[in-house]
Amino acid sequence: VFRVVGVDRAKAPNYGLSPERPSIRPGDSEIEYCVATMLPRSACFQENALLRRAPLERNEELHAVWERRFALLAKRSNRVEVFDRYGATNLVTEPRIGLRTFLKQLDRHPRARVVTVTASMEKSNISLEQVDGAFHQLVRELSGEGILEVQLFLSSNKQDWINHGHDRFLVFKDAVVELGAGLGALGEKKVIKQTSFRVLPGHAGGRSGFHGAERPACPHEVLIQRFQHGIDPKRYWPPGRAPEDAPSADPI
């Protein structure tokens, strides 16, 4: 995993760059230097372009997948949205994979980050109390270094999910990651199910970095808002993160 730095053409010779050699990555450096006007030809640029749409393959090492696909997005985001129809109920039936894997990895990147999970409560054999208990258990395992709070929005509108909720995706600060098989593809140490993977440009609604101007929400964020509308989230805090006025850990 490495990044590319654009170099002004006038300074290119100082970095050993030339028309015949427009990019260079010294030794095992994590930085590739490239003439700014030639960035699309850099190895880093081309690799990232490929990774933005290449599927996750079964048995890929989770650590490598995270570092190459998610880490940079996670580090830049103080809010992450998870939209996965089965994300909550799967935490009950398969507690060691999926959402747990994702949040444990996210927690490794220090930041006061809020995570929202929008999911369905359609499975009749799983109760709200079971889901609540699974989330409480999960946040107890987090360090709190990288996650300030987890907010759970549960919608039981089956027809809405059938009509509009078939996609599964993650919304980061500057991008949306679509996962065909959802977070259930992520095992404890490896990818356990092949899944499509696509990174799209996007941004959550809110204040931008330019003069505090409001930016419109991306279509994925609009869909999340549709499912969250009128629902009070259940809130969970890692150890030491709960505010003083937080309610006790009672079931839903």
Residue frames as qw, qx, qy, qz and C-alpha x, y, z in Angstrom:
[[0.000, 0.890, 0.455, 0.000, 0.00, 0.00, 0.00],
 [0.436, -0.216, 0.045, 0.873, 1.52, 3.31, -1.03],
 [0.212, 0.865, 0.348, -0.293, 0.57, 6.79, -2.15],
 [0.590, 0.410, 0.278, 0.637, 1.58, 9.02, -5.02],
 [0.192, -0.756, -0.104, 0.617, 2.98, 12.55, -4.84],
 [0.563, 0.748, 0.251, 0.244, 2.77, 14.82, -7.86],
 [0.524, -0.446, 0.141, 0.712, 6.00, 16.67, -8.72],
 [0.313, 0.868, 0.000, -0.386, 6.15, 19.88, -10.72],
 [0.857, 0.465, 0.059, 0.216, 7.81, 19.29, -14.09],
 [0.225, 0.859, -0.331, 0.320, 10.51, 21.89, -13.35],
 [0.419, -0.628, 0.592, -0.282, 11.52, 19.99, -10.19],
 [0.977, 0.096, -0.031, -0.187, 11.26, 16.54, -11.75],
 [0.659, 0.493, -0.497, 0.276, 15.04, 16.09, -12.30],
 [0.189, -0.570, 0.581, -0.549, 15.60, 16.58, -8.55],
 [0.777, -0.155, 0.458, -0.403, 13.61, 13.38, -7.97],
 [0.318, -0.233, 0.866, 0.308, 15.27, 11.42, -10.77],
 [0.564, 0.552, 0.577, -0.211, 12.25, 11.84, -13.01],
 [0.056, -0.345, 0.533, 0.771, 12.41, 12.31, -16.78],
 [0.647, 0.274, -0.196, -0.684, 10.14, 11.94, -19.84],
 [0.582, 0.203, -0.775, -0.139, 11.35, 8.34, -20.10],
 [0.423, -0.213, -0.803, 0.362, 10.81, 7.72, -16.40],
 [0.227, -0.566, -0.145, -0.779, 7.82, 9.84, -15.28],
 [0.708, -0.593, 0.042, -0.381, 7.37, 8.03, -11.95],
 [0.482, 0.352, -0.724, 0.346, 9.61, 6.42, -9.36],
 [0.757, -0.594, -0.047, -0.269, 9.20, 4.61, -6.07],
 [0.203, 0.662, -0.666, 0.280, 12.53, 4.53, -4.24],
 [0.090, 0.217, -0.918, 0.319, 13.30, 1.15, -2.66],
 [0.228, -0.416, -0.878, 0.062, 10.55, 0.03, -0.28],
 [0.070, 0.056, 0.207, -0.974, 9.23, 3.56, 0.18],
 [0.216, 0.543, 0.778, -0.230, 5.50, 3.98, 0.71],
 [0.227, 0.790, 0.080, -0.564, 5.60, 7.04, -1.57],
 [0.627, 0.324, 0.507, 0.495, 5.69, 7.06, -5.35],
 [0.028, -0.638, 0.063, 0.767, 6.87, 10.30, -7.00],
 [0.494, 0.454, 0.655, 0.348, 5.38, 11.18, -10.36],
 [0.084, 0.033, 0.227, 0.970, 5.42, 14.16, -12.72],
 [0.318, 0.324, 0.512, -0.730, 2.15, 15.88, -11.88],
 [0.541, 0.398, -0.232, -0.703, 0.91, 15.94, -15.47],
 [0.500, 0.228, -0.805, -0.224, 1.48, 12.16, -15.71],
 [0.412, -0.243, 0.669, -0.569, -0.33, 11.06, -12.55],
 [0.871, 0.137, 0.088, -0.463, -2.80, 8.77, -14.38],
 [0.755, 0.420, -0.503, 0.011, 0.21, 6.72, -15.54],
 [0.128, -0.550, 0.712, -0.418, 1.57, 6.16, -12.04],
 [0.393, -0.029, -0.919, 0.018, 1.47, 2.65, -10.59],
 [0.036, 0.212, 0.691, -0.690, -0.33, 3.92, -7.50],
 [0.444, 0.262, -0.009, -0.857, -3.03, 5.65, -9.52],
 [0.574, 0.150, -0.660, -0.460, -3.61, 2.59, -11.70],
 [0.283, -0.069, -0.920, 0.262, -3.66, 0.20, -8.74],
 [0.183, 0.246, 0.535, -0.787, -6.17, 2.35, -6.87],
 [0.523, 0.226, -0.266, -0.777, -8.36, 2.60, -9.97],
 [0.517, 0.050, -0.831, -0.197, -8.39, -1.20, -10.15],
 [0.179, -0.133, -0.840, 0.494, -9.10, -1.66, -6.43],
 [0.322, 0.131, 0.214, -0.913, -12.07, 0.70, -6.62],
 [0.745, 0.178, -0.146, -0.626, -14.02, -1.91, -8.61],
 [0.437, 0.254, -0.862, -0.026, -12.26, -5.26, -8.14],
 [0.790, -0.426, -0.274, -0.345, -14.31, -7.85, -6.20],
 [0.368, -0.579, 0.665, -0.296, -13.19, -9.19, -2.84],
 [0.680, 0.200, -0.680, -0.188, -12.12, -12.78, -3.35],
 [0.879, -0.437, -0.059, -0.180, -12.81, -15.59, -0.92],
 [0.891, -0.235, -0.074, 0.383, -9.85, -16.38, 1.37],
 [0.333, 0.677, -0.159, 0.636, -8.16, -13.00, 0.91],
 [0.478, -0.214, -0.549, 0.652, -6.40, -12.01, 4.13],
 [0.141, -0.877, -0.460, -0.004, -8.56, -9.54, 6.03],
 [0.414, -0.677, 0.030, 0.608, -5.64, -7.38, 7.16],
 [0.331, -0.064, 0.510, 0.792, -4.49, -6.84, 3.57],
 [0.045, 0.626, 0.662, 0.410, -8.03, -6.16, 2.36],
 [0.265, -0.865, -0.353, 0.239, -8.60, -3.61, 5.10],
 [0.398, -0.553, 0.180, 0.709, -5.35, -1.76, 4.52],
 [0.247, 0.028, 0.600, 0.760, -5.82, -1.60, 0.75],
 [0.073, -0.516, -0.694, -0.498, -9.55, -0.98, 0.55],
 [0.373, -0.783, -0.479, -0.134, -10.85, 0.63, 3.75],
 [0.591, -0.400, -0.292, 0.637, -8.11, 2.08, 5.96],
 [0.225, 0.069, 0.106, 0.966, -7.63, 5.44, 4.23],
 [0.314, -0.526, -0.462, -0.641, -11.39, 6.03, 4.01],
 [0.627, -0.586, -0.498, 0.121, -11.77, 5.14, 7.69],
 [0.518, -0.236, -0.209, 0.795, -8.98, 7.44, 8.84],
 [0.062, 0.182, 0.198, 0.961, -10.59, 10.43, 7.07],
 [0.419, -0.484, -0.528, -0.559, -14.11, 9.86, 8.38],
 [0.095, -0.149, 0.635, -0.752, -15.56, 11.02, 11.69],
 [0.680, 0.161, 0.393, -0.597, -18.90, 9.46, 10.76],
 [0.097, 0.168, -0.905, -0.378, -19.50, 6.14, 9.01],
 [0.706, 0.105, 0.169, -0.680, -22.90, 4.90, 7.87],
 [0.116, -0.099, 0.978, 0.145, -23.63, 1.18, 7.49],
 [0.686, 0.196, 0.022, -0.700, -26.65, 0.21, 5.39],
 [0.228, 0.194, -0.946, -0.128, -27.11, -3.55, 5.45],
 [0.685, -0.262, -0.303, -0.608, -30.51, -5.19, 5.57],
 [0.897, -0.251, -0.364, -0.017, -29.25, -8.18, 7.56],
 [0.338, 0.546, -0.499, 0.582, -26.44, -6.46, 9.47],
 [0.411, -0.468, 0.429, -0.654, -28.22, -6.47, 12.85],
 [0.928, -0.124, 0.109, -0.333, -29.84, -9.90, 12.81],
 [0.833, 0.353, -0.378, 0.195, -26.67, -11.50, 11.48],
 [0.046, 0.592, -0.579, 0.559, -24.87, -10.17, 14.54],
 [0.731, -0.292, 0.388, -0.479, -27.10, -12.50, 16.56],
 [0.978, 0.155, 0.077, -0.118, -26.74, -15.58, 14.34],
 [0.829, 0.278, -0.100, 0.476, -23.07, -15.06, 13.37],
 [0.327, -0.939, -0.058, 0.094, -21.59, -12.81, 16.07],
 [0.654, -0.464, 0.301, 0.516, -17.90, -13.31, 15.20],
 [0.444, 0.160, 0.516, 0.715, -18.02, -12.01, 11.62],
 [0.113, 0.738, 0.534, 0.396, -19.58, -9.25, 9.53],
 [0.144, -0.909, -0.081, -0.382, -20.47, -6.13, 11.48],
 [0.721, -0.660, 0.101, 0.186, -18.25, -7.15, 14.39],
 [0.755, 0.054, 0.236, 0.610, -15.25, -7.51, 12.07],
 [0.283, 0.705, 0.220, 0.612, -15.91, -4.12, 10.48],
 [0.345, -0.901, -0.034, -0.260, -16.32, -2.24, 13.77],
 [0.801, -0.482, 0.130, 0.330, -13.27, -3.88, 15.34],
 [0.642, 0.237, 0.233, 0.691, -11.15, -2.78, 12.38],
 [0.051, 0.814, 0.203, 0.542, -12.66, 0.70, 12.40],
 [0.586, -0.807, -0.066, -0.009, -11.93, 1.03, 16.11],
 [0.807, -0.142, 0.070, 0.569, -8.20, 0.67, 15.39],
 [0.360, 0.452, 0.155, 0.802, -8.05, 4.15, 13.81],
 [0.238, -0.439, -0.505, 0.704, -8.13, 6.75, 16.64],
 [0.097, -0.250, -0.272, -0.924, -10.92, 9.29, 16.20],
 [0.315, 0.237, 0.606, -0.691, -14.13, 10.41, 17.90],
 [0.228, 0.048, -0.714, -0.660, -16.14, 8.57, 15.27],
 [0.606, 0.148, 0.472, -0.623, -19.90, 7.93, 15.23],
 [0.058, 0.049, -0.910, -0.408, -21.15, 4.84, 13.40],
 [0.641, 0.143, 0.246, -0.713, -24.77, 4.42, 12.39],
 [0.098, -0.012, 0.972, 0.214, -26.22, 1.05, 11.41],
 [0.610, 0.197, 0.034, -0.767, -29.45, 0.96, 9.43],
 [0.076, 0.116, -0.982, -0.132, -30.87, -2.55, 9.25],
 [0.623, -0.215, -0.428, -0.619, -34.02, -4.66, 9.11],
 [0.330, -0.189, 0.788, -0.484, -35.84, -6.53, 11.85],
 [0.687, 0.134, -0.362, -0.615, -37.71, -8.88, 9.52],
 [0.460, 0.119, -0.879, 0.045, -36.53, -12.25, 10.85],
 [0.661, -0.501, -0.153, -0.537, -39.38, -13.53, 13.03],
 [0.887, -0.231, -0.361, 0.171, -37.14, -15.97, 14.91],
 [0.505, 0.077, -0.302, 0.805, -34.92, -13.17, 16.31],
 [0.251, -0.842, -0.467, 0.099, -36.15, -10.79, 18.99],
 [0.107, 0.901, -0.094, 0.410, -35.32, -7.16, 19.67],
 [0.638, -0.719, 0.270, -0.054, -33.83, -8.25, 22.99],
 [0.894, -0.026, 0.270, 0.356, -31.42, -10.59, 21.20],
 [0.508, 0.675, 0.084, 0.529, -30.29, -7.84, 18.83],
 [0.239, -0.907, 0.134, -0.321, -29.89, -5.40, 21.71],
 [0.801, -0.521, 0.278, 0.100, -27.84, -7.90, 23.68],
 [0.834, 0.246, 0.211, 0.447, -25.61, -8.62, 20.68],
 [0.287, 0.806, -0.012, 0.517, -24.88, -4.91, 20.20],
 [0.486, -0.828, 0.211, -0.185, -24.13, -4.40, 23.87],
 [0.892, -0.250, 0.274, 0.258, -21.71, -7.32, 23.77],
 [0.689, 0.508, 0.145, 0.497, -20.04, -5.98, 20.65],
 [0.077, 0.882, -0.106, 0.452, -19.42, -2.46, 21.94],
 [0.698, -0.683, 0.215, -0.018, -18.02, -3.88, 25.18],
 [0.881, -0.005, 0.246, 0.405, -15.26, -5.44, 23.05],
 [0.443, 0.762, 0.062, 0.468, -14.29, -2.11, 21.49],
 [0.554, -0.117, -0.295, 0.770, -11.49, 0.02, 22.87],
 [0.032, -0.906, -0.359, 0.225, -13.32, 3.27, 22.21],
 [0.396, -0.426, 0.282, 0.763, -10.19, 4.72, 20.59],
 [0.070, -0.028, 0.593, 0.802, -11.78, 4.86, 17.17],
 [0.272, -0.497, -0.677, -0.470, -15.52, 4.72, 17.87],
 [0.129, -0.185, 0.385, -0.895, -17.30, 7.20, 20.08],
 [0.557, 0.179, 0.503, -0.636, -20.81, 5.84, 19.62],
 [0.002, -0.096, -0.895, -0.436, -22.83, 3.30, 17.64],
 [0.480, 0.218, 0.249, -0.812, -26.39, 4.21, 16.68],
 [0.153, 0.118, 0.957, 0.215, -28.76, 1.46, 15.56],
 [0.505, 0.228, -0.014, -0.832, -31.81, 2.20, 13.37],
 [0.226, 0.088, 0.968, 0.063, -34.07, -0.82, 12.99],
 [0.504, 0.212, -0.144, -0.825, -36.83, -0.75, 10.38],
 [0.418, 0.083, 0.897, -0.113, -39.40, -3.53, 10.13],
 [0.574, 0.575, 0.062, -0.580, -41.12, -2.21, 6.99],
 [0.672, -0.034, 0.693, 0.258, -40.66, -5.34, 4.88],
 [0.573, 0.705, 0.398, 0.126, -42.13, -3.85, 1.71],
 [0.054, 0.971, -0.205, -0.106, -39.83, -0.85, 1.90],
 [0.465, -0.532, 0.665, 0.245, -36.84, -3.16, 2.18],
 [0.678, 0.284, 0.648, 0.199, -38.04, -5.22, -0.77],
 [0.431, 0.857, 0.268, 0.094, -38.58, -2.13, -2.92],
 [0.181, 0.938, -0.191, 0.225, -35.61, 0.01, -1.91],
 [0.461, -0.754, 0.455, -0.115, -33.29, -1.80, 0.49],
 [0.987, 0.134, 0.034, 0.081, -31.62, -4.49, -1.57],
 [0.523, 0.645, -0.342, 0.439, -28.26, -2.67, -1.86],
 [0.740, -0.603, -0.126, 0.270, -25.70, -2.92, 0.91],
 [0.493, 0.632, -0.098, 0.591, -23.15, -0.16, 1.32],
 [0.548, -0.523, -0.267, 0.596, -20.99, 1.97, 3.59],
 [0.211, 0.903, 0.125, 0.352, -20.88, 5.77, 3.52],
 [0.636, -0.280, -0.151, 0.703, -17.58, 7.38, 4.46],
 [0.091, -0.693, -0.093, 0.709, -16.65, 11.06, 4.41],
 [0.175, 0.583, -0.397, -0.687, -15.72, 11.25, 0.72],
 [0.325, 0.214, -0.819, -0.421, -16.89, 7.98, -0.75],
 [0.833, -0.067, 0.226, -0.500, -19.50, 5.25, -0.81],
 [0.011, 0.328, -0.936, -0.126, -18.44, 1.60, -0.78],
 [0.824, 0.049, -0.087, -0.557, -20.96, -0.82, -2.27],
 [0.149, -0.295, 0.941, -0.075, -20.64, -4.43, -1.07],
 [0.575, -0.022, -0.574, -0.582, -22.83, -6.86, -2.97],
 [0.647, -0.224, -0.727, 0.052, -22.81, -9.50, -0.22],
 [0.462, -0.824, -0.049, -0.323, -22.76, -6.97, 2.60],
 [0.160, -0.728, 0.597, -0.297, -20.52, -7.06, 5.66],
 [0.915, -0.173, 0.311, -0.188, -21.24, -10.77, 6.03],
 [0.819, 0.506, -0.218, 0.159, -18.43, -11.34, 3.54],
 [0.154, 0.699, -0.538, 0.446, -15.86, -10.27, 6.16],
 [0.852, -0.299, -0.421, 0.085, -14.72, -13.05, 8.46],
 [0.589, -0.780, 0.038, 0.207, -12.47, -12.71, 11.51],
 [0.483, -0.542, 0.459, 0.512, -9.25, -13.16, 9.55],
 [0.234, -0.026, 0.724, 0.648, -10.25, -13.68, 5.93],
 [0.522, 0.175, -0.180, -0.815, -12.87, -12.84, 3.37],
 [0.405, 0.010, 0.897, -0.176, -15.28, -15.75, 3.69],
 [0.525, 0.593, 0.608, -0.057, -17.55, -14.97, 0.74],
 [0.346, 0.113, 0.399, 0.842, -16.72, -13.48, -2.63],
 [0.110, 0.801, 0.491, -0.325, -18.47, -10.16, -3.12],
 [0.395, 0.688, 0.220, 0.568, -18.63, -7.33, -5.59],
 [0.428, -0.600, -0.179, 0.652, -16.88, -4.17, -4.39],
 [0.354, 0.625, 0.309, 0.623, -17.24, -0.71, -5.82],
 [0.300, -0.487, -0.264, 0.777, -16.11, 2.71, -4.58],
 [0.207, 0.744, 0.457, 0.441, -18.15, 5.68, -5.71],
 [0.177, 0.200, -0.208, 0.941, -17.50, 9.36, -5.09],
 [0.395, -0.685, -0.539, -0.291, -19.88, 10.78, -2.56],
 [0.143, 0.216, -0.486, 0.835, -20.26, 12.80, 0.59],
 [0.198, -0.570, -0.761, 0.240, -22.66, 12.84, 3.47],
 [0.019, -0.827, -0.281, -0.487, -24.82, 15.91, 3.74],
 [0.578, -0.684, -0.201, 0.397, -23.53, 18.58, 6.07],
 [0.005, 0.956, -0.162, -0.244, -20.97, 21.34, 6.13],
 [0.839, 0.422, -0.062, 0.339, -18.20, 21.20, 3.62],
 [0.647, -0.355, -0.055, 0.672, -14.71, 22.54, 4.09],
 [0.282, 0.292, 0.271, 0.873, -15.40, 25.59, 1.96],
 [0.161, -0.268, 0.063, -0.948, -16.76, 28.55, 3.91],
 [0.264, 0.106, 0.778, -0.561, -19.04, 26.25, 5.90],
 [0.527, 0.148, -0.317, -0.774, -21.42, 25.87, 2.94],
 [0.738, 0.016, 0.576, -0.351, -24.04, 23.15, 3.10],
 [0.164, 0.288, -0.817, -0.472, -23.60, 20.25, 0.70],
 [0.814, -0.013, -0.114, -0.570, -26.47, 18.07, -0.52],
 [0.675, -0.275, 0.677, -0.102, -26.50, 14.45, 0.61],
 [0.148, 0.287, -0.828, -0.458, -25.44, 11.82, -1.89],
 [0.695, -0.085, -0.421, -0.576, -28.15, 9.41, -3.17],
 [0.602, -0.072, -0.770, 0.199, -27.00, 6.67, -0.79],
 [0.094, -0.043, -0.554, 0.826, -27.32, 9.04, 2.16],
 [0.491, -0.053, -0.101, -0.864, -30.80, 10.03, 1.00],
 [0.713, -0.104, -0.644, -0.258, -31.79, 6.34, 1.02],
 [0.413, -0.077, -0.728, 0.542, -30.45, 5.94, 4.55],
 [0.163, 0.003, 0.290, -0.943, -32.45, 8.97, 5.68],
 [0.616, -0.113, -0.418, -0.658, -35.56, 7.40, 4.17],
 [0.710, -0.177, -0.681, 0.020, -35.19, 4.30, 6.31],
 [0.351, -0.081, -0.579, 0.732, -34.18, 6.22, 9.44],
 [0.232, -0.341, -0.105, -0.905, -37.08, 8.67, 9.23],
 [0.672, -0.434, -0.107, -0.590, -39.28, 8.58, 12.31],
 [0.891, -0.174, -0.391, 0.147, -37.10, 6.02, 14.12],
 [0.338, -0.857, 0.347, -0.177, -35.35, 6.84, 17.39],
 [0.648, 0.413, -0.626, 0.134, -31.99, 5.08, 17.33],
 [0.855, -0.505, -0.058, 0.102, -30.79, 2.76, 20.03],
 [0.222, 0.855, -0.402, 0.241, -27.43, 4.16, 21.17],
 [0.937, -0.253, -0.085, 0.224, -24.43, 2.17, 22.34],
 [0.043, 0.916, -0.371, 0.145, -21.13, 3.40, 23.77],
 [0.756, 0.215, -0.529, 0.320, -17.80, 1.60, 24.13],
 [0.654, -0.536, -0.373, 0.381, -16.33, 1.46, 27.66],
 [0.404, -0.425, -0.084, 0.806, -15.58, 4.95, 28.98],
 [0.121, 0.164, 0.440, 0.875, -17.37, 6.70, 26.13],
 [0.166, -0.674, -0.703, -0.157, -20.91, 7.02, 27.52],
 [0.021, -0.534, 0.080, -0.841, -21.97, 10.60, 28.38],
 [0.038, -0.064, 0.712, -0.698, -23.00, 11.30, 31.95],
 [0.562, 0.156, 0.265, -0.768, -26.70, 11.51, 31.05],
 [0.421, 0.168, -0.795, -0.403, -26.66, 8.25, 29.05],
 [0.829, -0.252, 0.025, -0.499, -29.46, 5.79, 29.94],
 [0.532, -0.388, 0.750, -0.063, -28.56, 2.50, 31.55],
 [0.182, 0.267, -0.841, -0.434, -27.99, -0.55, 29.34],
 [0.598, 0.190, 0.613, -0.480, -31.61, -1.70, 29.40],
 [0.407, 0.221, 0.805, 0.371, -33.03, -3.81, 26.58],
 [0.089, -0.143, -0.411, -0.896, -34.86, -2.16, 23.69]]
